[in-house]
Amino acid sequence: MRDSIERLTQNLGQTIVGKTTAIRLVLVALFSGGHALLEDVPGVGKTLLAKSLARSIDGKFQRIQCTPDLLPSDVTGINIWNRRSEEFEFLPGPVFSNVLLVDEINRATPRTQSALLEVMEEQQVTLDGRSRQVLRPFFVIATQNPVEYQGTFPLPEAQMDRFMVSLSLGYPDEDEELQMLQRLQGGKTLDDLRPCFSLEEIEELRSLCQQVRVELPLQKYILELVRATRQDEEIRLGVSPRGSVALHRTAQTLAYLDGRDYATPDDVKLLAPYVLAHRLIPTSGRHAKAIVQRLVETVAIP
């Protein structure tokens, strides 16, 4: 597994230049059984990252380009009448995939956004009274532009809470962008990537990550951080219990990726801004990540 994880990281690094931390966080979300939200400007490689990940795990990739006229049935699927068999036939939507890219998710209406709530949490789609399981593993990478808000619909708290991590790729520095152009000169494309994992191995790795030890003092530290968000004067809405579970699971996964069978406070401190910040609503004009970082520095470490 360690060799496969290393090959997977190198695979993604062939197409996404210089974004080691972002790649690592996306893998943490994948192996923790969660989903990732990329809040970034256009053209920094969000779609390429999703496609590269799908190819690297030999999974089925689907993409939803969100617009205001997108309907829930365009996401989940629809029952259509088959005249030959004289019965309804289910036509699956793009959620029946292993890696789903929901591009510019905040351009979809709240009605369409809500179509993702069930499948992201329970990995099933309920339509006309019947529930259908989606493929396993199922991993959502959603994107939104944090700068341009015209014609958008902000994600509600329930939707934001479904994402295990929220991060930004950011612009590459000068050397990274030059390296990107040099790779284009060499003719390297997405089609050159080869699978590093099978879908069955992803499921197995998820089980192994959950076996990583999180001792009681560290669990209490996680709870202290989360409870601090509910009592802070600069926060109007604190982190939910789902956030506690997410921080616990991601700490286990990060420890496993580092080759350890136990999690440490440093794992929690590193992950907290990416796991907690998008789940809270500040009362002031301060950025949520800055508030979480302040709490990380003030809450006592066991």
C-alpha positions, 0 to 999 in steps of 0.5 A, a space after each residue: 500500500 505504501 508503494 501504491 500511495 507513493 506512485 499515486 502521489 507521483 502520478 498526480 504530480 505529473 499533471 499538477 505541478 508544485 501542489 504537494 500539500 493540495 494533492 495530499 489533502 485531496 488524498 486524505 479526503 479520498 481515503 477518509 471516505 469524504 469529499 473535497 471542495 476546491 475554492 479557487 479562481 479558474 485555470 489553476 488545475 482543479 478539473 485536471 486534478 479530478 481527472 488525473 485522480 480518476 485515471 490513477 485509481 482506474 475509476 469512472 469519471 463524470 463531470 457536472 457543469 453547474 448552471 442556473 437551469 440545471 435540474 436535480 434529475 440532471 444530477 441524480 438521473 430520471 425514470 423514463 417510460 419504455 414503450 417497448 417494455 411498457 414500464 419505467 426505466 431508470 436512466 442514471 445520472 452522473 452521480 453514478 461514478 467513482 470520481 464526480 467533478 461538480 464544477 462551479 457548484 454555487 452556480 446551481 440553484 439550491 434545489 439542484 444543490 440539494 440533490 447532492 445532499 443524500 448521495 454525498 452522505 449516504 452514497 445512494 440516490 432515492 427516486 420515486 420511492 426507490 433507493 439505488 446505491 452509487 458506485 464504490 468508492 464514491 468521491 466528489 470534488 466540487 469547485 467554486 470561484 471565491 471571487 466572482 459571485 454574480 449569478 451564484 447561489 451560496 452553498 447552505 451550511 448543510 451542504 458545506 458540512 458534507 465536504 470533509 476538506 476545503 482547500 485552494 490550489 492557488 497560483 503556481 510560483 514562477 519556477 512551477 509555471 515554467 516547469 508546467 510549460 516545459 512539460 507541455 513541450 515534452 508532450 506529456 498528457 493526461 492519457 499517459 497516466 497509468 492506474 496505481 490503485 484498483 477500486 477494491 484497494 481504495 476500499 481496503 485502504 479506507 479500512 486500514 486508515 480507520 484502524 489507526 489509533 487515536 488515543 483518548 487525550 487526542 480525542 479530547 483535544 479534537 473535541 476541545 477545538 470543535 467546542 471552542 468554535 461554538 463558544 468563540 465570540 467571533 463565530 456565529 455558527 460553530 462546527 457540528 459533530 460531523 466536523 468532529 468526526 471528520 477531523 478524527 478520520 482525517 487525522 487517522 488518514 494523515 497518520 497512515 499516509 505518513 507511515 504511522 499507526 497512531 495519530 498525533 496532535 500535529 496531525 490535528 493542528 495541520 488539518 484543522 483549518 482545512 477541515 473546520 473553517 468551511 463549517 463555521 460562520 464568523 460574526 466579524 469580517 475575519 476569515 474563518 481560517 484565521 479564526 481556526 488558526 487562532 484557536 489551534 494556537 490557544 487551545 491546550 495540547 494534551 
